[in-house]
Amino acid sequence: MSDWNVVAKLRIMPEGVDVDLGKIQEKVKEVAGDKCEVHSIEEKPIAFGLVALEVNLLLNDRQGGMDEVQEKISAIEGVSEAEVVDLNRL
């Protein structure tokens, strides 16, 4: 889909320092499906060896689905929390 008009930044917190962030990244890309597109994923150090993922998702506000995608990401094995930290129009 090429009519993305919103970018949402999610902070994904793993359950611990020993969680495989690569597997979480793969699952996030699968979960995005046709509701949105993964624009970028960055690893951000938090504290004491804990690293969060910051994911930028492109979506269409008319199509909706951000809540559904956030819930699916939160349900990924190894994810403690997925929080929308920023939402902007393109």
Phi, psi and omega in degrees: 000134184249003181257043175292134180228007179222140172243129179244131176257123178249141171254119181253118180262126176284164180290339180187180183286341183267006180284138179282104182293332178298318178294321178296318179300315178300315181295322178299317179296322177293317183294326182305318176052224182263357179285329183202177180231135177283116179274315179203155175224127179233145174268128181237118177297137180254292179190148173052040178086354179280131181237129177261160173256132171252119185244128174259120180249137174260134179210171178253125183293335178288326180284329180069199176102001182298318179299318180297315180296318179299318178296318180295320179294319179298333182275354180295138179300130180097351180266127177273319185202144172233118186234132173283118182254346180201145180214120183222150173279148177269000000 
